[in-house]
Amino acid sequence: MTIPTQMSLHGFIVTAPELTYGKSDVARFRARVGVEQWRKEADGSFTKLDPQFCEMVMFKSAAERAYARLRAGDHFVASGYVHEYEFDRDGEAVQREEFVARRIGHDTARTRYSVERPAAEHDTGIGASRDAQRTVEPSSTAVGI
């Protein structure tokens, strides 16, 4: 059996996200994102390079949820695919690409947050063996490569 996988992107949001609605009233989230780049040196250390930038979009209810939760500066992990497209600018064809995220969340290696679980989980005892109030501090040694 093959494990189903998708392309992923981890980075940080550069511009304030925008939420727009198209002709058919479908929500569209758009933000410019950056991806940190690192080079491994011969001595085993890493040198931070300039980030690479691209556009990221989401659609429908996922776009509305992402817009409500993500801000410029947030680090994220997203899965989806790359969409290549072409448009006409002053009579010249311009090639572009964007990352279409199907799922997205804050990067747990870089973000502190708390999880609010539905009351039904507490009533049924799901996860009762785990400490519901535990706090995990992010590691300061995490390196994105």
C-alpha positions as CSV (number, residue, x, y, z in Angstrom):
1,M,0.0,0.0,0.0
2,T,1.4,3.4,-0.9
3,I,1.2,6.3,1.5
4,P,-0.7,9.2,-0.1
5,T,1.4,12.4,-0.1
6,Q,1.1,15.9,-1.3
7,M,3.5,18.7,-2.0
8,S,4.2,20.9,1.0
9,L,5.4,24.4,1.7
10,H,6.7,25.9,5.0
11,G,7.5,29.5,5.4
12,F,6.2,32.8,6.7
13,I,3.6,35.3,5.6
14,V,5.1,38.4,4.2
15,T,2.1,40.6,3.3
16,A,-1.2,41.0,5.1
17,P,-3.5,38.3,3.7
18,E,-6.4,39.4,1.5
19,L,-9.8,37.8,1.3
20,T,-11.8,38.4,-1.9
21,Y,-14.9,36.8,-3.5
22,G,-15.1,35.9,-7.1
23,K,-18.0,36.1,-9.6
24,S,-19.5,32.9,-8.2
25,D,-19.1,34.1,-4.6
26,V,-16.2,31.7,-3.9
27,A,-13.8,33.0,-1.2
28,R,-10.2,33.4,-2.2
29,F,-7.3,33.9,0.3
30,R,-4.1,35.4,-1.1
31,A,-0.8,36.3,0.6
32,R,2.8,36.7,-0.4
33,V,4.9,34.2,1.5
34,G,8.6,33.7,2.0
35,V,10.6,30.5,2.3
36,E,13.8,30.5,4.3
37,Q,16.8,29.1,2.4
38,W,19.9,27.5,4.0
39,R,23.2,26.2,2.6
40,K,25.1,23.5,4.4
41,E,28.8,24.3,4.7
42,A,31.7,21.8,4.5
43,D,32.2,22.1,8.3
44,G,28.6,21.0,8.9
45,S,27.3,24.4,9.8
46,F,24.5,26.2,8.0
47,T,24.5,29.6,6.4
48,K,21.2,31.5,6.1
49,L,20.6,32.8,2.5
50,D,18.0,35.3,1.3
51,P,14.5,33.9,1.4
52,Q,12.6,33.0,-1.8
53,F,9.2,34.6,-2.3
54,C,6.0,33.4,-4.0
55,E,2.2,33.8,-3.9
56,M,0.0,31.5,-1.9
57,V,-3.8,31.1,-2.4
58,M,-6.6,29.1,-0.9
59,F,-10.3,28.8,-1.8
60,K,-13.7,28.3,-0.3
61,S,-14.3,27.8,3.4
62,A,-10.6,27.0,4.0
63,A,-9.8,30.5,2.7
64,E,-12.1,32.1,5.2
65,R,-10.7,30.1,8.1
66,A,-7.1,30.9,7.0
67,Y,-7.9,34.6,6.7
68,A,-9.3,34.6,10.2
69,R,-6.3,32.9,11.7
70,L,-3.2,34.0,9.8
71,R,-1.4,37.3,9.9
72,A,1.8,38.8,8.4
73,G,4.8,37.3,10.2
74,D,3.2,34.0,11.0
75,H,5.1,30.8,10.2
76,F,3.0,28.1,8.6
77,V,3.1,24.6,7.1
78,A,0.8,24.0,4.1
79,S,0.0,21.2,1.7
80,G,-1.3,21.6,-1.8
81,Y,0.2,22.0,-5.3
82,V,1.9,24.5,-7.6
83,H,-0.3,26.2,-10.2
84,E,1.5,27.6,-13.2
85,Y,-0.4,30.2,-15.3
86,E,0.2,32.7,-18.0
87,F,-1.3,36.2,-18.5
88,D,-0.9,39.0,-21.0
89,R,0.8,42.2,-19.8
90,D,1.2,45.0,-22.4
91,G,0.9,42.4,-25.3
92,E,3.6,40.2,-23.7
93,A,2.9,36.7,-22.2
94,V,4.1,36.5,-18.6
95,Q,4.6,33.2,-16.9
96,R,3.8,33.0,-13.1
97,E,3.3,30.3,-10.5
98,E,1.5,30.2,-7.2
99,F,1.2,27.7,-4.4
100,V,-2.5,26.6,-3.9
101,A,-2.8,25.4,-0.3
102,R,-5.5,22.9,0.4
103,R,-4.6,22.7,4.1
104,I,-2.6,25.0,6.3
105,G,-1.7,25.5,9.9
106,H,0.8,27.3,12.1
107,D,4.3,25.8,12.2
108,T,4.5,24.2,15.7
109,A,8.3,24.4,15.7
110,R,8.0,28.2,15.5
111,T,4.6,29.2,17.0
112,R,3.2,29.1,20.6
113,Y,-0.5,28.5,20.7
114,S,-3.2,26.7,22.7
115,V,-5.8,24.3,21.3
116,E,-9.4,24.8,22.1
117,R,-11.2,21.5,21.9
118,P,-15.0,21.1,21.6
119,A,-16.7,20.5,24.9
120,A,-18.0,17.1,23.5
121,E,-14.4,15.7,23.6
122,H,-14.2,16.5,27.4
123,D,-17.7,14.9,28.0
124,T,-16.9,11.7,26.2
125,G,-13.5,11.3,27.8
126,I,-11.5,11.4,24.5
127,G,-7.9,12.2,25.4
128,A,-8.7,11.9,29.2
129,S,-5.4,10.2,29.8
130,R,-3.6,13.2,28.5
131,D,-3.0,16.4,30.5
132,A,-5.6,18.8,28.9
133,Q,-3.7,21.9,30.2
134,R,-0.1,20.9,29.2
135,T,2.1,23.5,27.7
136,V,5.0,22.8,25.4
137,E,7.6,25.4,24.7
138,P,9.0,25.5,21.2
139,S,12.6,24.5,20.8
140,S,15.0,27.4,20.1
141,T,17.2,25.1,18.2
142,A,14.8,24.4,15.4
143,V,16.3,25.0,11.9
144,G,14.2,25.1,8.7
145,I,16.1,23.6,5.9
